[in-house]
Amino acid sequence: MKAGILMMIVSTLLFHTAEVQAQKSRADVADRYKWDLNDLYESDEAWTAKKSELTEKLDYIDSFKGKLASSADVLLQCLEFAFNFKKELNKLYMYAKMNSDLDTRNSNYQAKVSELQQLDTQYKSMLSFLEPEILAMDSELIERYVKQNEELDVYEFYLKNLQRRKAHLLSKEEEKIIAEAGLMAENGESIFSIFYNAELPYPEVTLSSGETVTLTPAGYARHRANPVRADRELVFDQFFGALKNFKGTMAAALAAEVNSHLFTMRARGYSSCLESALDANNIPADVYLQLIRNVNDNTSSFHRYLDLKRRMLGVDQLKYSDLYAPTVEGVDLEYSIEEAYDLVLQAFAPLGADYLSTIERAMENRWIDVYPTIAKKSGAYSWGDAYDVHPFILLNYNDAYQDVSTLAHELGHTMHSFYSNKNQPYPLADYSIFVAEVASTFNEALLMDHMLNTIEDDNLKLSLMMEYLDNLKGTVFRQTQFAEFELKIHEMVENGTALTGDSLTELYGDIVRRYYGHDQGVCKVDDLYAHEWSYIPHFYYNFYVYQYATSFTASTALAEKVLEGEQGAVDRMITFLSSGGSDYPIELLKQAGVDMTTSAPFDQTMVMMNRIMDEIERILDRN
């Protein structure tokens, strides 16, 4: 079964989106740029009726208890009921959560989200007998049942995966306790999200232009890229100063999240939280640890990028507050949403007509909520859990090239969901996060290649190549920096060390200074900026962020194959997108042409990175 009710693919403002500080009301946005959530349910009343109907089915679960081993037909009926219930539950949750995301102040939809979380917990609790009963069956009996009833074929991978994880699944009574505890497991993230998005008192600052702005998450994301260095420093100092004032609250929320991971790890008998988190998708822990080793062994390439940033900014000492500054003056890289639509369609042409026509449907049929509006959830995501409908994309589009790249990124997720839902039965359609980011960063690579091949002006090329390197920095190096921090805070809790505002800030500061070469004079990191940990939502997603980096390296290798015209590369990519969760993610990527158990994809990414830096230096040297 799906591990959790919230299966959106998230790309928050930290990585891909820059948002305006002065946001519109939703009434000011044309309907064609807003979601049509009627595709899910025609009204709140229809949603309520479906929820009531689903709730009434809960008691039917008990009719299967203690009977799964009796026949192939009973096993099939129970699995069909369980997966179909979850499919409708996810759809209900999407409707409530997406409406809430459009206005995070709306208590009506917040209540609906809470109702669905409770229903999900009740469902998991009542169904907690399922996996222990299946595990009590001999594997030979399961194989015989699959052969007896061909309709069980779609559940074969699920059944075999259960057998693989047998040592970590518990008795019926213990599984019920874990299911009930799930209601508390999301408290840390919920507290963080509401406080961070709606209630934290963000500071106002007056920029050198005389403009007074509020440093909400959107305001910070926008104004940290101010071309005036003093303004950037002011924005950083005030924003992180505000976060510092609530370090205790933020630490308590994060500690609650990590402690929930610790509870699950200990209850299921894993040796670490990392092993527990990765085991669901059969990812070897060394893939995670190898990424951290690879990045730490290649800080010279990262520091080369930082020195290029310093050179192009014309400063003697690069500072952490300079990292988002524009490096090429006088370059206008602004695109309306319609221009962005045209660009991505041109860039994705190598993937074929069917791929493009589906994207056009997304653009024309209101699958995308485009613009930032008052109290709308920050960042961007694609959500493909509405199996019988279509995926949805949330953007906060602000006409920058970075926003075009975000659009390409989220469309990658959407196409992954669309193809998987179209080609796989529901039990096999849901793909893991490990492969999810491959489709998105693959699309970003196609977009960058298209832009560099159609632009001749040196300044524009420089700007785009630095955009690529900035993205690589944010996706490979920065996410691995986050991954190392996440690993260490879990290790601290596993060893009995409390997570406090001070201990988290000290740890984060040590890591960020090492990555950015603070002691070597590469990039100065002020002590205040060590509070950055407190506003990163991905730390609440249980060893999520490393997959940005592994996916980027995998997608770099796959994009090279497609762009070089390697025979069969496009077909393999479409097959990969259509595979859902029909195999383990490591195996799916091997079939697509990438082996993530080796360092080869990372090494290829470093070759690409240095090749682009070579070209930047050639342009700089001749101008």
Secondary structure, 3 states (H helix, E strand, C coil): CCCCCCCCEEECCCCCCCCCCCCECHHHCCHHHCCCHHHCCCCHHHHHHHHHHHHHCHHHHHHHCCCCCCCHHHHHHHHHHHHHHHHHHHHHHHHHHHHHHHCCCCHHHHHHHHHHHHHHHHHHHHCCCHHHHHHHCCHHHHHHHHHHCHHHHHHHHHHHHHHHCHHHCCCHHHHHHHHHHHHHHCHHHHHHHHHHHHHCCCCEEECCCCCEEECCHHHHHHHCCCCCHHHHHHHHHHHHHHHHCCHHHHHHHHHHHHHHHHHHHHHHCCCCHHHHHHHCCCCCHHHHHHHHHHHHHCHHHHHHHHHHHHHHHCCCCCEHHHCCCCCCCCCCCECCHHHHHHHHHHHCHHHCHHHHHHHHHHHHCCCEECCCECCCCCCEEEECCCCCCCCEEECCCCCEHHHHHHHHHHHHHHHHHHHHHHHCCHHHHCCCHHHHHHHHHHHHHHHHHHHHHHCCCHHHHHHHHHHHHHHHHHHHHHHHHHHHHHHHHHHHHHCCCCCCHHHHHHHHHHHHHHHCCCCCCCCECCHHHHHHHHHCHHHHCCCCCHHHHHHHHHHHHHHHHHHCCCCCHHHHHHHHHCCCCCCCHHHHHHHHCCCCCCCHHHHHHHHHHHHHHHHHHHHHHHC
